[in-house]
Amino acid sequence: MAAHVLALLSRPSLEAPGDADAPAWVFVDPESPQLTALDLGATRGDGIFESISVNHGRAQALEHHLRRFAKSAAMLELPAPDLDAWRAAILAVIDQLAPGDSEAFVKTVLTRGIEYGDRPTGWAYGALSPSFEAARADGISVVILDRGYRHDVEQTSPWLLAGAKTLSYAVNRAVAREAVRRGADDVVFVSSDGIILEGPTSTVVYRRDGALYSPGTGLGILDGTTQANVFRWAESLGMPTAFELTTPELLRSADAAWLVSSVRLAAPLRALDGAPMPVDAEFTSRMNDWLKALDD
Ligand code: PLP
């Protein structure tokens, strides 16, 4: 098993795409420097990414992640990624990593490349995941923070790129520090007009009267791959699922709620703004076992 693996798909110094002999990607030493100081991904956060769970050596929700990668690229007006090349590189990274039954992840990144250059920079990086068993089993304490946008920001102001998975995650990291200052583990964003949105790295899912709900798309939030799979699982059990506009009051009245995401999977909310939330440990553990066993 390799500690970590890096495949470069595009970089100013690599051969230009379109060269008949140019490989779609090359493996490079993940310990050696690869980015230039001029890369717009590093200097401006101008790029996109995906984090893909790998369980039992299989990439989870790979096609959904690739679709979302292409959608983010289109929203940022980046060159459309060649999804066949990215899929092959991701699978090759997993193959090299050989994680066995350990949980792992692959992160794909595409930046605008260097300033005034004509090529994006792209790579796929794989490594073993840290353990999230404590968050999955014991739950997380969450605070609701105002994102400062209305819930219709995607329609009114598409230039804000809400709903694209961009590299500009400084805000998503800042809110995690704010959560810690408030004695919590994580955050749920609410829109300035009072609609529950998403976590900084996760989707909100909750259960009420035997049905599962999530805020849905079109609210300037990411179309979550894990949420889609959690709904698939619930439907396979005969549970109704639906998207609905949710308020903090509605979320507080749920009989269980989770932040779901690739890599950490489903983390139950044990407290919301300091008030205890019911945790259904058995249901959560079945949900996570199903997510870990997925083979597509
Ligand atoms: N929302 C945001 C802002 C995220 O960054 C993420 C994942 O990183 C998600 C939602 C959950 O998406 P997924 O389940 O596809 O990992």
Residues whose N, C-alpha, C, O or C-beta is under 5 A from the ligand:
A	BS01	PLP	S51 E198 G199 P200 T201 S202 T203 L222 D223 G224 T225 T226 Q227 V260 S261 S262
